Amino acid sequence: MTEQPDSGEAVSAQTFLDQPDHASGATELARQLRRIRGLVSGADFEDLSAEIELARELADRIENAATPHPPAQYDSWGVPEHIASNPVIGSRNPAAPPLDAVVFPDGTVRADLTLGVEFQGPPGCVHGGVVAMLFDEMLGLANAAAEHIGMTVDLQVTYSAPTPLDTPLRFEARQERVDGRKLWCAGTLHAGDTLCASVRGMFVTPRWMLDGDQSKPIEG
């Protein structure tokens, strides 16, 4: 994408996704688990017996204290409830990077992040599947920023250069056009001035969503 975003004030994507902040304890726990994830993935250890036992005890305590969510629903804006558990942007999901995106007045969605060894594919490079997953979320956010919600139908990723680990990366996405229920978006991934990958995607808004039936459970 060669155009620069509108220079006006950007807002966090979390603002229009209304990600709940009432579970700040769970959010902080997820943040610490991400630290552990990165350390375990990127280092060697002599003996972790004590740490393993501590991890088992912690997992048991959390399991005993947890209240499972009911099946997720869509809210009145078509945004899934429990977005905080999303595997890409979920503040309470330890598996999420997490992607922290901002939206510019012209509709461009941008996210700057650095991915560590836990996201490695080829040596020293981000796994291509991780890039595709992040692109899918970015295009979805671009649709949401344009007040459209759609399910991914087609996602075409072109990999132009290896995406390096431990390097500042920039994702950008924008909705390009709408034709009835069909939505088209495009995006790019850069490491500095290097174009690592680009994407084009098509999404479709479900008919029941247009009919205003937001009570339908999210199904796989």
Backbone as ProteinMPNN parsed JSONL, in Angstrom:
{"seq_chain_A": "MTEQPDSGEAVSAQTFLDQPDHASGATELARQLRRIRGLVSGADFEDLSAEIELARELADRIENAATPHPPAQYDSWGVPEHIASNPVIGSRNPAAPPLDAVVFPDGTVRADLTLGVEFQGPPGCVHGGVVAMLFDEMLGLANAAAEHIGMTVDLQVTYSAPTPLDTPLRFEARQERVDGRKLWCAGTLHAGDTLCASVRGMFVTPRWMLDGDQSKPIEG", "coords_chain_A": {"N_chain_A": [[0.851, -1.181, 0.0], [0.805, 2.032, -1.026], [-0.138, 4.534, -0.337], [-0.146, 7.016, 2.222], [-1.434, 6.938, 5.564], [-4.168, 9.011, 6.643], [-3.242, 11.969, 8.312], [-4.547, 12.65, 10.589], [-5.785, 12.243, 13.997], [-5.238, 9.048, 15.327], [-7.086, 6.186, 16.5], [-7.306, 3.628, 18.988], [-7.828, 0.279, 17.969], [-9.06, -1.259, 19.823], [-10.918, 0.385, 20.92], [-13.246, 0.576, 19.258], [-13.802, -2.089, 19.179], [-14.43, -2.55, 21.725], [-13.196, -4.037, 23.796], [-13.417, -5.83, 26.745], [-12.407, -4.517, 29.92], [-12.733, -5.313, 32.441], [-11.647, -7.589, 33.405], [-9.017, -7.259, 34.376], [-7.161, -8.566, 35.955], [-6.965, -11.103, 34.746], [-5.974, -10.262, 32.317], [-3.433, -9.28, 32.995], [-2.327, -11.642, 33.972], [-2.259, -13.146, 31.606], [-0.369, -11.631, 30.241], [1.971, -12.128, 31.72], [2.199, -14.852, 31.3], [2.782, -14.83, 28.6], [5.375, -13.858, 28.706], [6.66, -16.049, 29.887], [6.173, -17.934, 27.9], [7.749, -16.938, 25.748], [10.317, -17.098, 26.902], [10.635, -19.85, 27.457], [10.487, -20.854, 24.878], [12.743, -19.797, 23.667], [15.2, -20.452, 24.9], [17.672, -22.528, 26.602], [17.698, -24.869, 29.321], [18.998, -26.099, 32.426], [17.762, -27.577, 34.557], [14.417, -27.872, 35.184], [12.685, -28.817, 37.055], [11.568, -27.861, 39.504], [10.257, -25.59, 38.594], [8.428, -26.704, 36.831], [6.756, -28.113, 38.58], [5.753, -25.951, 40.006], [4.376, -24.685, 37.953], [2.407, -26.589, 37.432], [0.974, -26.492, 39.84], [0.053, -23.85, 39.736], [-1.54, -23.963, 37.426], [-3.517, -25.727, 38.315], [-4.678, -24.184, 40.362], [-5.713, -22.005, 38.918], [-7.514, -23.349, 37.264], [-9.366, -24.277, 39.141], [-10.41, -21.889, 40.014], [-11.625, -20.795, 37.841], [-14.381, -19.668, 35.828], [-16.066, -20.982, 33.277], [-16.711, -19.521, 30.022], [-19.928, -18.972, 28.489], [-21.2, -20.165, 25.257], [-19.941, -18.045, 22.707], [-21.442, -14.984, 21.581], [-22.667, -12.651, 19.082], [-22.494, -9.112, 19.443], [-24.614, -6.131, 19.36], [-23.384, -4.704, 17.367], [-22.281, -6.516, 15.75], [-19.88, -7.499, 16.601], [-17.887, -10.052, 17.963], [-18.643, -11.288, 21.212], [-16.583, -11.63, 24.124], [-14.174, -10.942, 22.95], [-11.748, -10.603, 24.033], [-10.555, -13.047, 24.288], [-9.622, -13.665, 21.832], [-7.335, -15.179, 19.5], [-5.464, -13.548, 18.283], [-5.71, -10.766, 18.883], [-6.506, -10.825, 21.466], [-6.557, -9.706, 24.728], [-6.571, -11.301, 26.961], [-5.646, -13.707, 26.141], [-3.05, -15.878, 26.265], [-1.747, -16.913, 24.066], [-1.882, -15.038, 22.093], [-0.16, -12.472, 20.167], [0.153, -9.824, 21.662], [-1.75, -8.454, 18.913], [-1.815, -5.035, 18.526], [-3.669, -2.707, 17.34], [-4.188, 0.403, 15.531], [-6.531, 2.82, 14.307], [-6.818, 4.98, 11.586], [-8.179, 8.189, 10.531], [-8.786, 7.962, 7.782], [-9.494, 5.364, 7.486], [-7.472, 3.51, 7.364], [-5.859, 0.809, 8.929], [-3.406, 0.179, 11.298], [-0.687, -1.648, 12.662], [1.984, -1.988, 14.826], [4.5, -4.182, 15.733], [6.661, -6.577, 17.351], [7.892, -9.756, 16.77], [8.775, -12.637, 18.54], [10.927, -15.545, 19.128], [9.102, -17.555, 19.606], [7.351, -17.479, 17.537], [8.589, -18.478, 15.354], [9.368, -19.759, 12.113], [10.992, -20.689, 9.453], [14.555, -20.655, 10.154], [15.271, -17.867, 12.124], [13.179, -16.427, 11.106], [9.768, -15.266, 10.864], [7.024, -17.489, 11.083], [5.239, -18.374, 8.17], [2.523, -18.976, 8.33], [1.763, -17.633, 10.62], [2.042, -15.003, 9.789], [-0.027, -14.945, 7.872], [-2.238, -15.351, 9.553], [-2.17, -13.012, 11.128], [-2.553, -11.115, 9.112], [-5.174, -11.797, 8.331], [-6.636, -11.034, 10.586], [-6.056, -8.287, 10.602], [-7.294, -7.398, 8.229], [-9.907, -7.968, 8.881], [-10.236, -6.13, 10.963], [-10.017, -3.795, 9.485], [-12.376, -3.919, 8.018], [-14.201, -3.738, 10.156], [-13.597, -1.174, 11.057], [-14.634, 0.272, 8.996], [-17.231, -0.064, 9.5], [-18.357, -2.485, 8.725], [-18.969, -5.958, 8.886], [-17.627, -9.102, 8.262], [-17.234, -12.535, 7.18], [-14.281, -14.391, 6.556], [-13.66, -15.297, 3.249], [-11.885, -15.585, 1.157], [-8.392, -15.479, 1.132], [-5.493, -14.166, 0.06], [-2.155, -14.377, 0.188], [0.899, -12.886, -0.569], [4.212, -13.603, -0.383], [7.004, -11.711, -0.149], [9.534, -11.321, 0.902], [11.623, -12.755, 3.475], [10.202, -12.6, 6.73], [11.588, -11.058, 9.39], [12.524, -12.209, 12.684], [12.338, -10.695, 15.968], [12.396, -8.03, 15.205], [11.237, -4.763, 14.525], [8.03, -4.631, 13.136], [5.601, -3.645, 10.688], [2.228, -3.711, 10.11], [-0.295, -2.936, 7.763], [-3.628, -2.191, 6.758], [-6.584, -1.914, 4.725], [-9.971, -1.327, 3.868], [-11.138, -1.842, 0.598], [-13.316, -1.938, -1.245], [-16.908, -2.333, -1.477], [-19.509, -4.513, -2.28], [-22.649, -5.116, -2.161], [-23.108, -7.797, -0.043], [-20.487, -8.489, -0.124], [-17.11, -7.872, 0.698], [-14.04, -6.266, 0.108], [-10.6, -6.221, 0.863], [-7.229, -5.007, 1.427], [-3.735, -5.371, 2.248], [-0.48, -4.767, 3.782], [2.802, -5.85, 4.844], [5.616, -4.681, 6.409], [9.124, -4.666, 7.155], [10.927, -2.326, 8.371], [12.006, -0.625, 5.537], [11.561, -2.714, 3.883], [9.421, -4.672, 1.978], [7.737, -7.305, 3.17], [5.494, -8.953, 2.873], [2.298, -9.102, 1.224], [-1.29, -8.749, 1.026], [-4.503, -9.76, -0.128], [-7.942, -9.825, 0.364], [-11.216, -11.337, 0.51], [-14.361, -10.887, 1.967], [-17.494, -11.906, 3.376], [-20.584, -10.703, 4.436], [-22.72, -12.314, 6.637], [-26.107, -13.296, 5.917], [-27.931, -13.397, 8.044], [-26.847, -11.562, 9.752], [-27.278, -9.139, 8.51], [-29.969, -9.118, 8.686], [-30.363, -8.401, 11.235], [-30.29, -10.225, 13.297], [-28.555, -10.695, 15.834], [-28.197, -12.538, 17.774], [-27.335, -14.996, 17.175], [-25.336, -17.817, 17.891], [-21.729, -17.993, 17.763], [-20.245, -20.093, 15.484], [-18.061, -22.762, 14.507]], "CA_chain_A": [[0.0, 0.0, 0.0], [1.708, 3.159, -1.166], [-0.702, 5.739, 0.242], [0.064, 7.218, 3.645], [-2.683, 7.169, 6.287], [-4.522, 10.376, 7.007], [-2.409, 12.392, 9.43], [-5.374, 12.958, 11.748], [-5.568, 11.442, 15.191], [-5.627, 7.648, 15.238], [-7.686, 5.633, 17.71], [-7.028, 2.216, 19.167], [-8.865, -0.632, 17.482], [-9.78, -1.779, 20.981], [-12.004, 1.303, 21.233], [-14.491, 0.187, 18.606], [-14.097, -3.481, 19.502], [-14.947, -2.525, 23.093], [-12.656, -5.18, 24.521], [-13.684, -5.578, 28.16], [-11.247, -4.34, 30.771], [-13.087, -5.665, 33.812], [-10.857, -8.752, 33.806], [-7.634, -6.801, 34.325], [-6.322, -9.594, 36.535], [-6.723, -12.103, 33.71], [-5.131, -9.625, 31.308], [-2.058, -9.263, 33.509], [-1.878, -13.032, 34.008], [-1.915, -13.512, 30.233], [0.878, -10.934, 29.902], [3.08, -12.847, 32.341], [2.324, -16.14, 30.612], [3.497, -14.567, 27.348], [6.797, -13.786, 29.049], [7.124, -17.422, 30.068], [6.141, -18.56, 26.572], [8.921, -16.512, 24.998], [11.533, -17.594, 27.539], [10.714, -21.302, 27.265], [10.704, -21.122, 23.455], [13.997, -19.262, 23.14], [16.362, -20.665, 25.759], [17.911, -23.868, 27.128], [17.714, -24.879, 30.778], [19.613, -27.28, 33.026], [16.778, -28.348, 35.317], [13.198, -27.098, 35.41], [11.778, -29.639, 37.86], [10.838, -27.027, 40.459], [9.38, -24.7, 37.831], [7.337, -27.518, 36.296], [5.834, -28.36, 39.682], [5.094, -24.676, 40.277], [3.429, -24.457, 36.859], [1.27, -27.494, 37.659], [0.188, -25.951, 40.951], [-0.62, -22.642, 39.257], [-2.603, -24.375, 36.502], [-4.607, -26.281, 39.129], [-5.342, -23.085, 41.064], [-6.496, -21.241, 37.942], [-8.63, -24.199, 36.836], [-10.357, -24.315, 40.217], [-11.004, -20.561, 40.183], [-12.188, -20.317, 36.573], [-15.781, -19.854, 35.445], [-16.043, -21.026, 31.809], [-17.644, -18.672, 29.288], [-20.942, -19.626, 27.647], [-20.884, -19.982, 23.833], [-19.862, -16.622, 22.357], [-22.489, -14.408, 20.745], [-22.345, -11.359, 18.5], [-23.236, -8.02, 20.049], [-25.478, -5.4, 18.432], [-22.582, -4.162, 16.27], [-21.714, -7.617, 14.991], [-18.567, -7.833, 17.137], [-18.024, -11.184, 18.868], [-18.374, -11.113, 22.626], [-15.37, -12.308, 24.584], [-13.093, -10.664, 22.009], [-10.498, -10.646, 24.787], [-9.95, -14.368, 24.146], [-9.196, -13.812, 20.437], [-5.946, -15.646, 19.457], [-4.576, -12.563, 17.667], [-5.763, -9.485, 19.585], [-7.102, -11.021, 22.778], [-5.718, -9.292, 25.854], [-6.545, -12.373, 27.963], [-5.196, -14.949, 25.513], [-1.59, -15.937, 26.3], [-1.22, -17.288, 22.754], [-1.916, -13.874, 21.198], [1.1, -11.703, 20.23], [-1.085, -9.607, 20.915], [-1.76, -7.388, 17.921], [-2.389, -3.805, 19.076], [-3.854, -1.912, 16.124], [-4.816, 1.72, 15.598], [-7.31, 3.15, 13.115], [-6.681, 6.368, 11.172], [-9.438, 8.744, 10.017], [-9.094, 7.534, 6.417], [-9.855, 3.952, 7.505], [-6.299, 2.647, 7.43], [-5.568, 0.169, 10.208], [-1.962, -0.047, 11.392], [-0.207, -2.302, 13.881], [3.431, -2.153, 14.949], [4.815, -5.191, 16.735], [7.871, -7.375, 17.178], [7.58, -11.156, 17.047], [9.924, -13.364, 19.045], [11.245, -16.883, 18.635], [7.943, -18.442, 19.707], [6.614, -17.397, 16.272], [9.568, -18.81, 14.323], [9.181, -20.801, 11.121], [12.38, -20.876, 9.039], [15.474, -20.058, 11.129], [15.366, -16.419, 12.16], [12.063, -15.805, 10.382], [8.413, -15.516, 11.341], [6.299, -18.531, 10.347], [4.317, -17.812, 7.184], [1.154, -19.117, 8.803], [1.526, -16.554, 11.583], [1.826, -13.801, 8.973], [-1.373, -15.036, 7.299], [-3.197, -15.162, 10.642], [-2.178, -11.591, 11.47], [-3.204, -10.424, 7.996], [-6.614, -12.057, 8.389], [-7.185, -10.179, 11.641], [-5.94, -6.887, 10.188], [-8.341, -7.105, 7.247], [-11.156, -7.938, 9.631], [-10.29, -4.851, 11.666], [-10.294, -2.762, 8.479], [-13.823, -3.981, 7.774], [-14.897, -3.218, 11.332], [-13.392, 0.274, 11.081], [-15.545, 0.817, 7.985], [-18.574, -0.427, 9.958], [-18.812, -3.702, 8.063], [-18.487, -7.191, 9.485], [-17.734, -10.195, 7.304], [-16.461, -13.752, 7.39], [-13.264, -14.575, 5.526], [-13.97, -16.241, 2.178], [-10.669, -15.797, 0.367], [-7.245, -14.723, 1.636], [-4.359, -14.435, -0.817], [-0.951, -13.748, 0.727], [2.105, -12.951, -1.387], [5.399, -13.426, 0.451], [8.025, -11.075, -0.983], [10.831, -11.44, 1.573], [11.453, -13.337, 4.806], [9.828, -11.679, 7.802], [12.572, -11.347, 10.443], [12.182, -12.209, 14.101], [12.958, -9.692, 16.849], [12.56, -6.828, 14.391], [9.976, -4.024, 14.44], [7.242, -4.892, 11.931], [4.416, -2.79, 10.543], [1.112, -4.185, 9.293], [-1.319, -1.959, 7.414], [-4.747, -2.766, 6.009], [-7.652, -0.963, 4.409], [-11.06, -1.838, 3.037], [-11.054, -1.223, -0.724], [-14.632, -1.73, -1.855], [-18.036, -3.119, -0.979], [-20.534, -4.8, -3.284], [-23.648, -5.905, -1.451], [-22.57, -8.447, 1.153], [-19.075, -8.792, -0.342], [-16.168, -6.841, 1.129], [-12.67, -6.516, -0.34], [-9.583, -5.484, 1.618], [-5.841, -5.266, 1.062], [-2.819, -4.989, 3.313], [0.95, -4.976, 3.589], [3.668, -6.063, 5.997], [6.973, -4.18, 6.178], [10.17, -4.613, 8.174], [11.626, -1.142, 7.878], [11.603, -0.296, 4.17], [11.431, -3.958, 3.12], [8.102, -5.292, 1.891], [7.845, -8.737, 3.451], [4.33, -9.669, 2.355], [1.087, -8.324, 0.949], [-2.466, -9.608, 1.102], [-5.806, -9.314, -0.617], [-8.933, -10.722, 0.929], [-12.637, -11.089, 0.304], [-15.184, -11.26, 3.106], [-18.929, -11.852, 3.101], [-21.43, -10.481, 5.602], [-23.803, -13.303, 6.668], [-27.45, -12.727, 5.751], [-28.594, -13.216, 9.332], [-26.324, -10.357, 10.372], [-27.973, -8.027, 7.873], [-31.356, -9.158, 9.154], [-30.405, -7.886, 12.599], [-30.334, -11.298, 14.285], [-27.219, -10.771, 16.4], [-28.179, -13.492, 18.881], [-26.868, -16.294, 16.697], [-24.035, -18.171, 18.455], [-20.612, -18.137, 16.84], [-19.974, -21.5, 15.248], [-16.864, -22.987, 13.733]], "C_chain_A": [[0.888, 1.233, 0.0], [1.179, 4.425, -0.524], [-0.412, 5.803, 1.738], [-1.277, 7.444, 4.337], [-2.91, 8.652, 6.518], [-3.777, 10.76, 8.28], [-3.213, 12.761, 10.67], [-5.135, 11.986, 12.884], [-6.086, 10.022, 15.0], [-6.23, 7.207, 16.562], [-7.373, 4.151, 17.781], [-8.173, 1.377, 18.623], [-9.67, -1.194, 18.644], [-10.966, -0.889, 21.335], [-13.299, 0.865, 20.583], [-14.798, -1.289, 18.775], [-14.624, -3.614, 20.928], [-14.496, -3.743, 23.869], [-12.786, -4.933, 26.017], [-12.41, -5.45, 28.973], [-11.538, -4.722, 32.22], [-12.274, -6.846, 34.312], [-9.375, -8.404, 33.773], [-6.687, -7.818, 34.938], [-5.978, -10.669, 35.525], [-5.821, -11.543, 32.62], [-3.675, -9.621, 31.748], [-1.496, -10.677, 33.587], [-1.46, -13.484, 32.619], [-0.599, -12.868, 29.817], [2.088, -11.668, 30.482], [3.289, -14.219, 31.695], [3.001, -15.976, 29.259], [5.001, -14.46, 27.595], [7.379, -15.185, 29.18], [7.193, -18.136, 28.725], [7.391, -18.215, 25.779], [10.209, -17.064, 25.569], [11.707, -19.089, 27.307], [11.03, -21.64, 25.812], [12.112, -20.767, 23.006], [15.221, -19.481, 23.991], [16.472, -22.134, 26.142], [18.044, -23.783, 28.645], [18.34, -26.178, 31.273], [18.56, -28.167, 33.693], [15.579, -27.454, 35.623], [12.202, -27.846, 36.295], [10.938, -28.796, 38.807], [9.842, -26.127, 39.742], [8.19, -25.462, 37.258], [6.297, -27.785, 37.38], [5.064, -27.093, 40.034], [4.043, -24.379, 39.215], [2.199, -25.343, 37.009], [0.364, -26.953, 38.763], [-0.598, -24.719, 40.509], [-1.776, -22.995, 38.331], [-3.799, -24.936, 37.27], [-5.385, -25.173, 39.832], [-6.237, -22.291, 40.117], [-7.708, -22.042, 37.489], [-9.74, -24.212, 37.885], [-11.084, -22.985, 40.379], [-11.782, -20.097, 38.958], [-13.68, -20.604, 36.46], [-15.84, -19.836, 33.928], [-17.071, -20.09, 31.189], [-18.738, -19.517, 28.642], [-20.531, -19.466, 26.188], [-20.952, -18.509, 23.451], [-20.996, -16.219, 21.428], [-21.933, -13.154, 20.07], [-23.138, -10.28, 19.225], [-23.999, -7.254, 18.974], [-24.725, -4.783, 17.265], [-21.976, -5.268, 15.418], [-20.32, -7.99, 15.445], [-18.719, -9.003, 18.099], [-17.785, -10.777, 20.316], [-17.13, -11.932, 22.987], [-14.229, -12.118, 23.586], [-11.746, -10.727, 22.709], [-9.827, -12.006, 24.711], [-9.483, -14.648, 22.721], [-7.717, -14.211, 20.37], [-4.967, -14.667, 18.834], [-4.537, -11.266, 18.465], [-6.271, -9.612, 21.015], [-6.17, -10.675, 23.927], [-5.605, -10.375, 26.917], [-6.092, -13.702, 27.38], [-3.669, -14.986, 25.496], [-0.967, -16.307, 24.959], [-1.164, -16.117, 21.791], [-0.614, -13.099, 21.294], [1.163, -10.654, 21.34], [-0.919, -8.46, 19.927], [-2.474, -6.175, 18.509], [-2.496, -2.798, 17.94], [-4.466, -0.556, 16.424], [-5.491, 1.997, 14.263], [-7.174, 4.64, 12.836], [-7.995, 6.871, 10.575], [-9.795, 8.294, 8.608], [-9.442, 6.05, 6.333], [-8.687, 2.995, 7.519], [-6.123, 2.104, 8.843], [-4.085, -0.181, 10.227], [-1.641, -0.721, 12.716], [1.301, -2.442, 13.804], [3.696, -3.176, 16.045], [6.113, -5.883, 16.381], [7.554, -8.796, 17.609], [8.848, -11.908, 17.43], [10.004, -14.79, 18.535], [10.062, -17.838, 18.735], [7.083, -18.42, 18.451], [7.497, -17.786, 15.087], [9.1, -19.935, 13.411], [10.557, -21.196, 10.626], [13.315, -20.193, 10.042], [15.554, -18.536, 11.017], [14.199, -15.685, 11.535], [10.719, -16.164, 11.021], [7.748, -16.581, 10.469], [5.293, -17.881, 9.398], [2.865, -17.918, 7.6], [0.786, -18.058, 9.826], [1.265, -15.25, 10.841], [0.41, -13.802, 8.405], [-2.442, -14.798, 8.364], [-3.308, -13.688, 11.022], [-2.833, -10.766, 10.365], [-4.722, -10.586, 8.063], [-7.273, -11.163, 9.434], [-7.153, -8.71, 11.234], [-7.023, -6.516, 9.178], [-9.71, -7.075, 7.925], [-11.329, -6.635, 10.399], [-10.574, -3.707, 10.703], [-11.779, -2.742, 8.127], [-14.598, -3.377, 8.941], [-14.77, -1.701, 11.414], [-14.302, 0.976, 10.083], [-16.999, 0.461, 8.285], [-19.195, -1.533, 9.116], [-18.215, -4.89, 8.806], [-18.667, -8.307, 8.467], [-16.884, -11.381, 7.717], [-15.473, -13.912, 6.239], [-13.694, -15.648, 4.537], [-12.703, -16.592, 1.407], [-9.569, -14.9, 0.916], [-6.027, -15.117, 0.811], [-3.149, -13.641, -0.334], [0.205, -13.961, -0.242], [3.298, -12.641, -0.495], [6.541, -12.922, -0.427], [9.424, -11.195, -0.408], [10.599, -12.09, 2.928], [11.098, -12.257, 5.829], [10.708, -11.974, 9.009], [11.977, -11.347, 11.847], [12.865, -11.045, 14.811], [13.277, -8.397, 16.119], [11.232, -6.081, 14.362], [9.291, -4.24, 13.09], [6.055, -3.937, 11.9], [3.422, -3.438, 9.592], [0.191, -3.008, 9.001], [-2.399, -2.641, 6.591], [-5.806, -1.703, 5.789], [-8.733, -1.676, 3.599], [-11.041, -1.091, 1.71], [-12.41, -0.977, -1.359], [-15.652, -2.676, -1.247], [-19.025, -3.301, -2.113], [-21.566, -5.711, -2.634], [-23.07, -6.475, -0.172], [-21.076, -8.722, 1.045], [-18.196, -7.589, -0.006], [-14.768, -7.223, 0.662], [-11.703, -5.632, 0.435], [-8.198, -5.844, 1.091], [-4.944, -4.803, 2.192], [-1.379, -5.295, 2.965], [1.628, -5.234, 4.926], [5.071, -5.607, 5.627], [7.849, -4.413, 7.405], [11.085, -3.474, 7.749], [11.097, -0.775, 6.506], [11.358, -1.534, 3.317], [9.996, -4.474, 3.16], [8.268, -6.795, 2.077], [6.697, -9.531, 2.844], [3.203, -8.683, 2.092], [-0.09, -9.29, 0.9], [-3.655, -8.936, 0.435], [-6.822, -10.328, -0.1], [-10.348, -10.327, 0.565], [-13.394, -11.655, 1.496], [-16.649, -11.153, 2.703], [-19.673, -11.664, 4.42], [-22.571, -11.498, 5.589], [-25.17, -12.627, 6.578], [-28.118, -12.469, 7.096], [-28.091, -11.966, 10.046], [-27.016, -9.12, 9.805], [-29.424, -7.958, 8.327], [-31.494, -8.68, 10.593], [-30.482, -8.948, 13.666], [-28.936, -11.509, 14.851], [-27.116, -11.817, 17.508], [-27.646, -14.855, 18.466], [-25.505, -16.616, 17.314], [-22.971, -18.237, 17.369], [-20.309, -19.615, 16.711], [-18.736, -21.625, 14.383], [-17.178, -23.282, 12.285]], "O_chain_A": [[1.648, 1.446, 0.945], [1.963, 5.314, -0.192], [-0.429, 4.786, 2.432], [-2.167, 8.073, 3.764], [-1.967, 9.441, 6.581], [-3.69, 9.966, 9.217], [-2.639, 13.142, 11.69], [-4.378, 11.025, 12.749], [-7.221, 9.813, 14.57], [-5.932, 7.774, 17.613], [-7.196, 3.495, 16.754], [-9.343, 1.72, 18.795], [-10.831, -1.566, 18.474], [-11.914, -1.344, 21.974], [-14.335, 0.783, 21.244], [-15.931, -1.713, 18.544], [-15.188, -4.642, 21.301], [-15.3, -4.408, 24.523], [-12.306, -3.912, 26.509], [-11.446, -6.182, 28.749], [-10.72, -4.496, 33.112], [-12.213, -7.086, 35.518], [-8.569, -9.149, 33.216], [-5.54, -7.935, 34.507], [-4.829, -11.104, 35.448], [-4.996, -12.267, 32.062], [-2.784, -9.925, 30.956], [-0.318, -10.892, 33.301], [-0.426, -14.133, 32.462], [0.201, -13.489, 29.116], [3.111, -11.813, 29.812], [4.421, -14.686, 31.563], [3.716, -16.873, 28.811], [5.803, -14.921, 26.782], [8.453, -15.474, 28.654], [8.152, -18.855, 28.444], [8.024, -19.098, 25.201], [11.103, -17.459, 24.819], [12.807, -19.544, 26.995], [11.754, -22.597, 25.539], [12.629, -21.367, 22.064], [16.207, -18.761, 23.83], [15.509, -22.892, 26.029], [18.452, -22.755, 29.186], [18.23, -27.22, 30.627], [18.484, -29.364, 33.419], [15.722, -26.402, 36.247], [11.009, -27.541, 36.284], [9.726, -28.993, 38.904], [8.725, -25.922, 40.215], [7.078, -24.937, 37.203], [5.096, -27.692, 37.128], [3.87, -27.146, 40.326], [2.958, -23.888, 39.524], [1.079, -24.905, 36.745], [-0.861, -26.957, 38.632], [-1.767, -24.56, 40.861], [-2.857, -22.413, 38.424], [-4.949, -24.663, 36.927], [-6.614, -25.217, 39.89], [-7.368, -21.947, 40.457], [-8.8, -21.494, 37.343], [-10.921, -24.165, 37.542], [-12.232, -22.948, 40.824], [-12.519, -19.114, 39.028], [-14.174, -21.63, 36.927], [-15.679, -18.772, 33.331], [-18.153, -19.883, 31.739], [-18.491, -20.668, 28.284], [-19.606, -18.709, 25.896], [-21.894, -17.806, 23.818], [-21.45, -17.008, 20.599], [-20.868, -12.659, 20.437], [-24.299, -10.484, 19.583], [-24.032, -7.669, 17.816], [-25.339, -4.379, 16.277], [-21.241, -4.992, 14.47], [-19.629, -8.73, 14.744], [-19.587, -8.966, 18.971], [-16.857, -10.026, 20.619], [-16.7, -12.807, 22.236], [-13.412, -13.018, 23.394], [-10.713, -10.886, 22.058], [-8.645, -12.123, 25.036], [-9.001, -15.743, 22.431], [-6.908, -13.646, 21.105], [-3.761, -14.914, 18.847], [-3.461, -10.718, 18.703], [-6.447, -8.605, 21.7], [-5.111, -11.285, 24.079], [-4.651, -10.378, 27.695], [-6.151, -14.725, 28.062], [-3.05, -14.2, 24.78], [0.215, -16.046, 24.734], [-0.473, -16.187, 20.774], [-0.005, -13.051, 22.363], [2.219, -10.585, 21.967], [-0.051, -7.603, 20.092], [-3.621, -6.283, 18.943], [-1.524, -2.115, 17.615], [-5.162, -0.375, 17.422], [-5.08, 1.481, 13.224], [-7.385, 5.468, 13.722], [-8.832, 6.07, 10.158], [-10.975, 8.243, 8.26], [-9.661, 5.527, 5.241], [-8.879, 1.788, 7.67], [-6.224, 2.841, 9.823], [-3.571, -0.772, 9.278], [-2.235, -0.415, 13.75], [1.833, -2.959, 12.821], [3.179, -3.052, 17.155], [6.601, -5.786, 15.255], [7.008, -9.015, 18.69], [9.864, -11.829, 16.739], [9.261, -15.195, 17.64], [10.021, -18.836, 18.016], [6.183, -19.247, 18.304], [7.182, -17.456, 13.943], [8.519, -20.924, 13.859], [11.245, -21.965, 11.298], [12.905, -19.246, 10.713], [15.863, -17.992, 9.957], [14.216, -14.458, 11.439], [10.564, -17.222, 11.631], [7.9, -16.568, 9.247], [4.581, -16.951, 9.779], [2.057, -17.051, 7.266], [-0.367, -17.63, 9.897], [0.379, -14.482, 11.215], [-0.278, -12.782, 8.448], [-3.437, -14.121, 8.107], [-4.41, -13.174, 11.215], [-3.58, -9.829, 10.646], [-5.463, -9.622, 7.872], [-8.342, -10.601, 9.195], [-8.104, -7.97, 11.488], [-7.606, -5.435, 9.264], [-10.564, -6.257, 7.584], [-12.434, -6.097, 10.479], [-11.283, -2.761, 11.047], [-12.369, -1.675, 7.959], [-15.534, -2.602, 8.742], [-15.72, -1.016, 11.794], [-14.695, 2.125, 10.287], [-17.883, 0.653, 7.451], [-20.392, -1.522, 8.83], [-17.086, -4.826, 9.293], [-19.737, -8.444, 7.875], [-15.941, -11.252, 8.497], [-15.789, -13.605, 5.09], [-14.047, -16.762, 4.924], [-12.479, -17.748, 1.05], [-9.782, -13.708, 1.139], [-5.582, -16.264, 0.856], [-3.112, -12.414, -0.426], [0.459, -15.082, -0.681], [3.391, -11.556, 0.079], [6.99, -13.62, -1.336], [10.402, -11.173, -1.154], [9.503, -11.994, 3.48], [11.63, -11.148, 5.791], [10.586, -13.046, 9.601], [11.056, -10.59, 12.153], [13.843, -10.486, 14.316], [14.292, -7.753, 16.38], [10.188, -6.709, 14.188], [9.901, -4.055, 12.036], [5.571, -3.483, 12.937], [3.726, -3.682, 8.425], [-0.073, -2.183, 9.876], [-2.118, -3.558, 5.82], [-5.918, -0.735, 6.542], [-8.438, -2.519, 2.752], [-10.942, 0.136, 1.683], [-12.634, 0.079, -1.95], [-15.314, -3.668, -0.601], [-19.343, -2.349, -2.825], [-21.381, -6.925, -2.564], [-22.597, -5.732, 0.688], [-20.457, -9.145, 2.022], [-18.495, -6.453, -0.373], [-14.357, -8.375, 0.804], [-11.956, -4.444, 0.637], [-8.019, -6.848, 0.401], [-5.328, -3.955, 2.997], [-1.09, -5.986, 1.989], [1.109, -4.889, 5.988], [5.649, -6.084, 4.65], [7.378, -4.364, 8.541], [11.924, -3.644, 6.865], [9.889, -0.629, 6.318], [10.986, -1.415, 2.15], [9.428, -4.686, 4.231], [8.868, -7.471, 1.242], [6.893, -10.645, 2.359], [3.158, -7.589, 2.655], [0.091, -10.499, 0.75], [-3.788, -7.712, 0.438], [-6.584, -11.535, -0.128], [-10.649, -9.154, 0.342], [-13.107, -12.754, 1.971], [-16.999, -10.398, 1.796], [-19.425, -12.374, 5.394], [-23.326, -11.545, 4.618], [-25.366, -11.528, 7.097], [-28.79, -11.453, 7.277], [-28.811, -11.373, 10.849], [-27.303, -8.171, 10.534], [-30.032, -6.888, 8.353], [-32.604, -8.566, 11.112], [-30.714, -8.629, 14.832], [-28.21, -12.397, 14.404], [-26.056, -11.966, 18.117], [-27.517, -15.759, 19.291], [-24.604, -15.779, 17.271], [-23.27, -18.502, 16.204], [-20.136, -20.311, 17.712], [-18.399, -20.717, 13.623], [-16.266, -23.499, 11.487]]}, "name": "protein", "num_of_chains": 1, "seq": "MTEQPDSGEAVSAQTFLDQPDHASGATELARQLRRIRGLVSGADFEDLSAEIELARELADRIENAATPHPPAQYDSWGVPEHIASNPVIGSRNPAAPPLDAVVFPDGTVRADLTLGVEFQGPPGCVHGGVVAMLFDEMLGLANAAAEHIGMTVDLQVTYSAPTPLDTPLRFEARQERVDGRKLWCAGTLHAGDTLCASVRGMFVTPRWMLDGDQSKPIEG"}
